[in-house]
């Protein structure tokens, strides 16, 4: 909403958001022609968070297979192949491409979820570096990770995350609470 309007007004060009909730990289790869059809000059690609979450537990894997309509939960290798193809197709269409690493999952920097997220971020960085001068890397994982406590942060828990997300929707949309107040009350730092 507001960011898109601000960017559109300042650049005098439309800014489109092609992101879709609950989609993994295989979904994005299937939809990339829709993005290319818009003839974008610049594209930011942030994909992988849902792929990481789908790997986090059997329940989350089922949720993404069912509601995200993916045939199976991907691996780091399939993620790398799909992201490379997305980058190549966007570059071939003439766009400048910024690949963004997925954010942290939870607030425990040493958790298994964040070790997987780190591997995904390293993969994104490598793919961006191999993309040439019209491709760049935005280090979202590294920046959010730097804001986490060095010890004692809460690990990612998908069921708890879903529960808190539902509560957040009620807090913001039903009770009209301020997001900053909710973050402070629930002791949510970077996430």
LUMKOL-221250 format. One record per residue (C-alpha): x, y, z; residue in three letters. Coordinates in steps of 0.2 Angstrom, whole numbers, padded with zeros to 4 digits, always signed. Layout:
% residues N
XYZALA...
***
This chain:
% residues 191
+0000+0000+0000UNK+0010+0015+0007UNK+0027+0010+0001UNK+0021+0006-0017UNK+0012+0023-0018UNK+0027+0032-0011UNK+0039+0023-0024UNK+0027+0025-0038UNK+0025+0044-0034UNK+0044+0047-0033UNK+0049+0036-0048UNK+0034+0041-0059UNK+0033+0023-0063UNK+0021+0009-0057UNK+0028-0003-0043UNK+0020-0020-0043UNK+0020-0033-0030UNK+0019-0050-0037UNK+0021-0059-0020UNK+0008-0072-0015UNK+0007-0079+0003UNK+0010-0098+0006UNK+0020-0100-0010UNK+0036-0108-0011UNK+0050-0106-0025UNK+0042-0119-0036UNK+0026-0109-0036UNK+0036-0093-0040UNK+0045-0102-0054UNK+0028-0107-0062UNK+0022-0089-0061UNK+0038-0080-0067UNK+0031-0077-0085UNK+0017-0066-0077UNK+0031-0055-0070UNK+0041-0055-0086UNK+0025-0050-0096UNK+0025-0034-0086UNK+0041-0029-0094UNK+0049-0024-0077UNK+0065-0014-0077UNK+0070-0019-0059UNK+0064-0035-0050UNK+0067-0039-0032UNK+0066-0058-0028UNK+0063-0063-0010UNK+0059-0082-0010UNK+0064-0096+0002UNK+0056-0092+0019UNK+0041-0103+0015UNK+0053-0117+0008UNK+0062-0116+0025UNK+0046-0117+0035UNK+0040-0131+0025UNK+0056-0141+0030UNK+0054-0136+0048UNK+0041-0150+0053UNK+0030-0163+0045UNK+0014-0152+0050UNK+0022-0137+0041UNK+0027-0147+0026UNK+0009-0154+0025UNK+0002-0136+0026UNK+0013-0130+0011UNK+0010-0145+0001UNK-0009-0143+0004UNK-0012-0125+0004UNK+0003-0119-0006UNK-0001-0133-0019UNK+0017-0139-0020UNK+0020-0158-0025UNK+0033-0160-0012UNK+0044-0150+0000UNK+0060-0145-0009UNK+0078-0146-0004UNK+0092-0134-0004UNK+0098-0141-0021UNK+0081-0139-0029UNK+0080-0121-0022UNK+0096-0117-0030UNK+0091-0124-0047UNK+0074-0115-0046UNK+0082-0098-0040UNK+0095-0099-0054UNK+0082-0102-0067UNK+0071-0087-0060UNK+0087-0076-0060UNK+0092-0081-0078UNK+0074-0079-0085UNK+0072-0061-0077UNK+0090-0056-0083UNK+0086-0063-0101UNK+0070-0052-0101UNK+0081-0037-0098UNK+0077-0033-0080UNK+0090-0028-0066UNK+0088-0041-0052UNK+0090-0040-0034UNK+0090-0057-0025UNK+0086-0056-0006UNK+0091-0069+0006UNK+0077-0076+0017UNK+0075-0068+0035UNK+0079-0077+0051UNK+0067-0090+0058UNK+0064-0087+0076UNK+0077-0078+0087UNK+0089-0092+0092UNK+0104-0088+0080UNK+0111-0106+0083UNK+0094-0115+0080UNK+0093-0129+0066UNK+0080-0117+0057UNK+0093-0103+0057UNK+0107-0115+0051UNK+0096-0120+0036UNK+0092-0101+0034UNK+0110-0097+0034UNK+0113-0111+0020UNK+0099-0103+0010UNK+0107-0086+0012UNK+0124-0092+0006UNK+0116-0100-0009UNK+0106-0084-0013UNK+0122-0074-0012UNK+0132-0086-0023UNK+0118-0086-0036UNK+0118-0066-0036UNK+0136-0066-0038UNK+0135-0077-0053UNK+0122-0066-0061UNK+0134-0053-0068UNK+0133-0034-0066UNK+0114-0033-0068UNK+0111-0044-0053UNK+0114-0039-0034UNK+0112-0047-0017UNK+0102-0040-0003UNK+0108-0048+0014UNK+0091-0049+0024UNK+0097-0064+0033UNK+0113-0057+0039UNK+0105-0040+0044UNK+0091-0048+0054UNK+0103-0061+0061UNK+0114-0047+0068UNK+0100-0040+0078UNK+0097-0056+0087UNK+0103-0060+0104UNK+0119-0070+0104UNK+0112-0082+0116UNK+0095-0086+0124UNK+0083-0081+0109UNK+0067-0091+0106UNK+0069-0104+0093UNK+0057-0105+0078UNK+0041-0115+0082UNK+0029-0116+0067UNK+0014-0120+0078UNK+0017-0106+0090UNK+0021-0094+0075UNK+0004-0098+0067UNK-0005-0096+0084UNK+0004-0079+0086UNK+0000-0074+0068UNK-0019-0077+0072UNK-0018-0067+0088UNK-0009-0053+0078UNK-0023-0052+0066UNK-0035-0050+0080UNK-0024-0037+0089UNK-0022-0026+0073UNK-0038-0028+0064UNK-0051-0032+0077UNK-0044-0023+0093UNK-0035-0009+0082UNK-0019-0011+0092UNK-0002-0003+0087UNK+0010-0016+0080UNK+0024-0008+0090UNK+0014-0011+0106UNK+0011-0029+0102UNK+0029-0032+0098UNK+0035-0024+0114UNK+0022-0034+0124UNK+0027-0051+0117UNK+0045-0047+0118UNK+0048-0048+0099UNK+0064-0040+0094UNK+0070-0043+0076UNK+0056-0055+0071UNK
***
